[in-house]
Amino acid sequence: MNKFKTILLFLVLVVLVDFAVENRSLPPPELKLFSFSLGQVPVFLLFYASLALGLLVGWVGHVLRLRKKKKQAIAALTQEEQTKGA
């Protein structure tokens, strides 16, 4: 299983490097937001930044969901203890 993960990681890295090499254009496209120029960034950096932001948002959502489940479990446990003690 460990060799499979290593090979899979290597393949993903090859795809990411190939994507970066093939999508670097000169000059890079200009980014605009509400008619304001934000500068020029290569396409592959936009993709990588979007990917990183998506991973971060997903991770934060996962952590928040785990905290909520933990609080619910603690509340249910304390409620159960109170009903047994009464």
N, C-alpha and C positions, 0 to 999 in steps of 0.2 A: 504493500500500500504506500509506503514511503517513497519508493521509486516512481510510482504512478504520480504522486503529488509533485515530485521534482520535475518529471517530464512535462506535466501539465503546466507548471509554473514557467518552465523554459519556453514552451510553445506560446504562452500568453505574452511573455516578454518579447519574443520574436515578432509576434503580430503587432504589439505596441510600437516597437522600433520601426518596423516596416511602415506602419501607418504614419509615424512622424516623418520619416524620410520622404514618403510619397506625397505628403500634404503640406510641405513647406513651399510656399509660393513667394516669388519675389515680384513686386513688393507685396507684403502681406496685406490682407483686407483691412480696411479701416473700420473700427467699431464705433457705432453711434448709438446714443440713447437719448431720446427726446430732442433730437437735432443737435446734441452736443457730441463733439468728437472725443472719444475716450482713448484714442491712439491706435496703433497698429500692432496686431498680435497674430502670430502664425496660427493656422487652423488647428494644428495638432495640440497647441497649448490650450485653445478654447475647449477642445474635446476633453483633454486631461483634467482641466479645471472643473468642467461640468461633471465628469465622472467622480472626482474627489468630493465635490459638493454633494452629489447624490449619495455617496457612501457615508458622508458625515451626517446628513439628514436622516438616513436610514438607521445609523447607529444610535443617534440621539433618540429617535422614536422607539427603538428597541429597549434602550436603557430606561426610558420613562415608563414603558409598558411593564417592564420587570419590577420597577419600584411600586407601581400601582398594584400589581398582583401580590407583591410581598406585603404591602400594607393591608390589603384585603384578607390575606391569610392570617396575619397577626390579629386583625380585628375579629375574625371568625374564631380564632383560638381563644382569645380573651373572653369573647361572648360565651363560648362553650364552657370555659372554666367558671364563669359567673353563674351560669345556669346550674352547674353541678354543685357549686358551693351553696346555692340558695335553697 
